[in-house]
Amino acid sequence: MSDEEYIAIGKQFGLFFRRAERFYHGIRFDVPGRPLERAAYGVLARIAAGGPERLSTLAADLCVDLSTISRQVAALEAAGFVRRTPDPKDRRASLIEATEAGTEIFVAHRNQWLGALKELLSDWTPEERREFARLFARLNEAMDKSAPAHAGMEKE
Protein backbone atom coordinates (compact mmCIF):
# COMPACT_ATOMS: atom_id res chain seq x y z
CA MET A 1 0.00 0.00 0.00
CA SER A 2 1.38 3.41 -0.91
CA ASP A 3 1.59 6.34 1.49
CA GLU A 4 -1.26 7.90 -0.48
CA GLU A 5 -3.61 5.15 0.64
CA TYR A 6 -2.53 5.51 4.29
CA ILE A 7 -3.04 9.28 4.07
CA ALA A 8 -6.53 8.71 2.64
CA ILE A 9 -7.34 6.26 5.45
CA GLY A 10 -6.00 8.70 8.05
CA LYS A 11 -8.15 11.47 6.62
CA GLN A 12 -11.22 9.22 6.81
CA PHE A 13 -10.40 8.45 10.47
CA GLY A 14 -10.43 12.16 11.30
CA LEU A 15 -13.67 12.74 9.43
CA PHE A 16 -15.26 9.72 11.06
CA PHE A 17 -14.47 10.86 14.61
CA ARG A 18 -15.88 14.35 14.04
CA ARG A 19 -18.92 13.21 12.09
CA ALA A 20 -19.72 10.35 14.47
CA GLU A 21 -19.85 12.81 17.36
CA ARG A 22 -22.07 15.18 15.37
CA PHE A 23 -24.30 12.29 14.24
CA TYR A 24 -24.76 11.04 17.82
CA HIS A 25 -25.62 14.52 19.09
CA GLY A 26 -28.13 14.92 16.26
CA ILE A 27 -30.20 11.95 17.42
CA ARG A 28 -33.22 13.04 19.38
CA PHE A 29 -33.28 10.68 22.32
CA ASP A 30 -36.86 11.09 23.45
CA VAL A 31 -36.74 9.52 26.89
CA PRO A 32 -38.73 11.92 29.11
CA GLY A 33 -36.88 13.07 32.21
CA ARG A 34 -34.01 10.68 31.55
CA PRO A 35 -31.19 12.42 29.66
CA LEU A 36 -28.16 10.23 29.07
CA GLU A 37 -24.89 11.54 27.67
CA ARG A 38 -22.95 9.52 25.09
CA ALA A 39 -20.28 8.37 27.57
CA ALA A 40 -22.94 7.37 30.11
CA TYR A 41 -24.81 5.45 27.43
CA GLY A 42 -21.62 3.56 26.54
CA VAL A 43 -21.04 2.52 30.14
CA LEU A 44 -24.68 1.64 30.74
CA ALA A 45 -24.81 -0.32 27.46
CA ARG A 46 -21.76 -2.35 28.50
CA ILE A 47 -23.31 -3.15 31.88
CA ALA A 48 -26.90 -3.75 30.72
CA ALA A 49 -25.94 -5.86 27.71
CA GLY A 50 -22.82 -7.52 29.10
CA GLY A 51 -23.92 -8.25 32.63
CA PRO A 52 -22.47 -7.29 36.01
CA GLU A 53 -18.73 -6.62 36.15
CA ARG A 54 -16.04 -5.21 38.39
CA LEU A 55 -14.95 -1.63 37.84
CA SER A 56 -11.53 -2.80 36.62
CA THR A 57 -13.11 -5.03 33.96
CA LEU A 58 -15.40 -2.22 32.80
CA ALA A 59 -12.45 0.18 32.58
CA ALA A 60 -10.46 -2.30 30.49
CA ASP A 61 -13.41 -3.14 28.23
CA LEU A 62 -14.22 0.53 27.60
CA CYS A 63 -10.56 1.61 27.26
CA VAL A 64 -10.67 4.16 30.08
CA ASP A 65 -8.78 4.39 33.34
CA LEU A 66 -10.21 3.35 36.68
CA SER A 67 -10.81 6.92 37.90
CA THR A 68 -12.86 7.70 34.78
CA ILE A 69 -15.04 4.60 35.04
CA SER A 70 -15.48 5.23 38.78
CA ARG A 71 -16.87 8.72 38.09
CA GLN A 72 -19.12 7.47 35.29
CA VAL A 73 -20.49 4.61 37.38
CA ALA A 74 -21.03 6.94 40.36
CA ALA A 75 -23.14 9.24 38.15
CA LEU A 76 -25.16 6.28 36.84
CA GLU A 77 -25.58 5.00 40.39
CA ALA A 78 -26.79 8.43 41.60
CA ALA A 79 -29.33 8.43 38.75
CA GLY A 80 -30.58 5.00 39.86
CA PHE A 81 -29.44 3.22 36.67
CA VAL A 82 -26.83 0.89 38.23
CA ARG A 83 -26.13 -0.58 41.65
CA ARG A 84 -23.23 -2.28 43.37
CA THR A 85 -23.56 -5.84 44.59
CA PRO A 86 -21.00 -8.02 46.36
CA ASP A 87 -18.86 -10.13 44.06
CA PRO A 88 -19.62 -13.76 44.99
CA LYS A 89 -16.02 -14.67 44.09
CA ASP A 90 -14.53 -12.02 46.39
CA ARG A 91 -16.85 -10.39 48.94
CA ARG A 92 -14.41 -7.47 49.33
CA ALA A 93 -15.09 -6.44 45.72
CA SER A 94 -18.26 -5.17 44.07
CA LEU A 95 -19.97 -5.94 40.82
CA ILE A 96 -21.77 -3.17 38.96
CA GLU A 97 -25.14 -4.21 37.55
CA ALA A 98 -27.96 -2.41 35.79
CA THR A 99 -31.13 -1.67 37.73
CA GLU A 100 -34.55 -2.12 36.16
CA ALA A 101 -34.64 1.63 35.43
CA GLY A 102 -31.15 1.40 33.92
CA THR A 103 -32.15 -1.47 31.67
CA GLU A 104 -35.26 0.41 30.55
CA ILE A 105 -33.35 3.57 29.64
CA PHE A 106 -30.65 1.51 27.92
CA VAL A 107 -33.27 -0.27 25.78
CA ALA A 108 -35.02 3.02 24.93
CA HIS A 109 -31.74 4.69 23.90
CA ARG A 110 -30.56 1.60 22.01
CA ASN A 111 -33.81 1.49 20.03
CA GLN A 112 -33.47 5.14 19.06
CA TRP A 113 -29.78 4.62 18.21
CA LEU A 114 -30.63 1.62 16.03
CA GLY A 115 -33.39 3.58 14.31
CA ALA A 116 -30.94 6.36 13.49
CA LEU A 117 -28.41 3.85 12.11
CA LYS A 118 -31.08 2.13 10.03
CA GLU A 119 -32.07 5.48 8.55
CA LEU A 120 -28.44 6.45 7.92
CA LEU A 121 -27.68 3.16 6.13
CA SER A 122 -31.06 2.74 4.46
CA ASP A 123 -29.57 2.85 0.97
CA TRP A 124 -26.91 0.21 1.76
CA THR A 125 -27.57 -3.38 0.80
CA PRO A 126 -27.55 -6.06 3.51
CA GLU A 127 -24.32 -7.37 1.98
CA GLU A 128 -22.70 -3.91 2.23
CA ARG A 129 -23.75 -3.59 5.87
CA ARG A 130 -22.39 -7.05 6.72
CA GLU A 131 -19.10 -6.35 4.93
CA PHE A 132 -18.72 -2.98 6.63
CA ALA A 133 -19.44 -4.54 10.04
CA ARG A 134 -16.85 -7.25 9.33
CA LEU A 135 -14.17 -4.78 8.22
CA PHE A 136 -14.93 -2.34 11.03
CA ALA A 137 -14.60 -5.18 13.57
CA ARG A 138 -11.33 -6.22 11.93
CA LEU A 139 -10.03 -2.64 12.24
CA ASN A 140 -11.03 -2.51 15.92
CA GLU A 141 -9.30 -5.85 16.56
CA ALA A 142 -6.13 -4.64 14.82
CA MET A 143 -6.11 -1.46 16.92
CA ASP A 144 -6.65 -3.47 20.09
CA LYS A 145 -3.76 -5.81 19.26
CA SER A 146 -1.40 -2.95 18.38
CA ALA A 147 -2.07 -0.93 21.53
CA PRO A 148 -0.06 -1.61 24.68
CA ALA A 149 -2.10 -3.84 26.99
CA HIS A 150 -4.47 -1.43 28.73
CA ALA A 151 -1.98 1.44 28.58
CA GLY A 152 -2.61 3.83 31.44
CA MET A 153 -5.33 1.63 32.95
CA GLU A 154 -5.17 1.49 36.72
CA LYS A 155 -5.88 -1.63 38.73
CA GLU A 156 -8.81 -1.91 41.10
C-alpha positions in Angstrom: 0.0 0.0 0.0 1.4 3.4 -0.9 1.6 6.3 1.5 -1.3 7.9 -0.5 -3.6 5.1 0.6 -2.5 5.5 4.3 -3.0 9.3 4.1 -6.5 8.7 2.6 -7.3 6.3 5.4 -6.0 8.7 8.1 -8.2 11.5 6.6 -11.2 9.2 6.8 -10.4 8.5 10.5 -10.4 12.2 11.3 -13.7 12.7 9.4 -15.3 9.7 11.1 -14.5 10.9 14.6 -15.9 14.4 14.0 -18.9 13.2 12.1 -19.7 10.3 14.5 -19.8 12.8 17.4 -22.1 15.2 15.4 -24.3 12.3 14.2 -24.8 11.0 17.8 -25.6 14.5 19.1 -28.1 14.9 16.3 -30.2 11.9 17.4 -33.2 13.0 19.4 -33.3 10.7 22.3 -36.9 11.1 23.5 -36.7 9.5 26.9 -38.7 11.9 29.1 -36.9 13.1 32.2 -34.0 10.7 31.5 -31.2 12.4 29.7 -28.2 10.2 29.1 -24.9 11.5 27.7 -22.9 9.5 25.1 -20.3 8.4 27.6 -22.9 7.4 30.1 -24.8 5.4 27.4 -21.6 3.6 26.5 -21.0 2.5 30.1 -24.7 1.6 30.7 -24.8 -0.3 27.5 -21.8 -2.4 28.5 -23.3 -3.2 31.9 -26.9 -3.7 30.7 -25.9 -5.9 27.7 -22.8 -7.5 29.1 -23.9 -8.3 32.6 -22.5 -7.3 36.0 -18.7 -6.6 36.1 -16.0 -5.2 38.4 -15.0 -1.6 37.8 -11.5 -2.8 36.6 -13.1 -5.0 34.0 -15.4 -2.2 32.8 -12.5 0.2 32.6 -10.5 -2.3 30.5 -13.4 -3.1 28.2 -14.2 0.5 27.6 -10.6 1.6 27.3 -10.7 4.2 30.1 -8.8 4.4 33.3 -10.2 3.3 36.7 -10.8 6.9 37.9 -12.9 7.7 34.8 -15.0 4.6 35.0 -15.5 5.2 38.8 -16.9 8.7 38.1 -19.1 7.5 35.3 -20.5 4.6 37.4 -21.0 6.9 40.4 -23.1 9.2 38.1 -25.2 6.3 36.8 -25.6 5.0 40.4 -26.8 8.4 41.6 -29.3 8.4 38.8 -30.6 5.0 39.9 -29.4 3.2 36.7 -26.8 0.9 38.2 -26.1 -0.6 41.6 -23.2 -2.3 43.4 -23.6 -5.8 44.6 -21.0 -8.0 46.4 -18.9 -10.1 44.1 -19.6 -13.8 45.0 -16.0 -14.7 44.1 -14.5 -12.0 46.4 -16.8 -10.4 48.9 -14.4 -7.5 49.3 -15.1 -6.4 45.7 -18.3 -5.2 44.1 -20.0 -5.9 40.8 -21.8 -3.2 39.0 -25.1 -4.2 37.5 -28.0 -2.4 35.8 -31.1 -1.7 37.7 -34.6 -2.1 36.2 -34.6 1.6 35.4 -31.2 1.4 33.9 -32.2 -1.5 31.7 -35.3 0.4 30.6 -33.4 3.6 29.6 -30.7 1.5 27.9 -33.3 -0.3 25.8 -35.0 3.0 24.9 -31.7 4.7 23.9 -30.6 1.6 22.0 -33.8 1.5 20.0 -33.5 5.1 19.1 -29.8 4.6 18.2 -30.6 1.6 16.0 -33.4 3.6 14.3 -30.9 6.4 13.5 -28.4 3.8 12.1 -31.1 2.1 10.0 -32.1 5.5 8.6 -28.4 6.4 7.9 -27.7 3.2 6.1 -31.1 2.7 4.5 -29.6 2.9 1.0 -26.9 0.2 1.8 -27.6 -3.4 0.8 -27.6 -6.1 3.5 -24.3 -7.4 2.0 -22.7 -3.9 2.2 -23.8 -3.6 5.9 -22.4 -7.0 6.7 -19.1 -6.4 4.9 -18.7 -3.0 6.6 -19.4 -4.5 10.0 -16.9 -7.3 9.3 -14.2 -4.8 8.2 -14.9 -2.3 11.0 -14.6 -5.2 13.6 -11.3 -6.2 11.9 -10.0 -2.6 12.2 -11.0 -2.5 15.9 -9.3 -5.8 16.6 -6.1 -4.6 14.8 -6.1 -1.5 16.9 -6.7 -3.5 20.1 -3.8 -5.8 19.3 -1.4 -3.0 18.4 -2.1 -0.9 21.5 -0.1 -1.6 24.7 -2.1 -3.8 27.0 -4.5 -1.4 28.7 -2.0 1.4 28.6 -2.6 3.8 31.4 -5.3 1.6 33.0 -5.2 1.5 36.7 -5.9 -1.6 38.7 -8.8 -1.9 41.1 
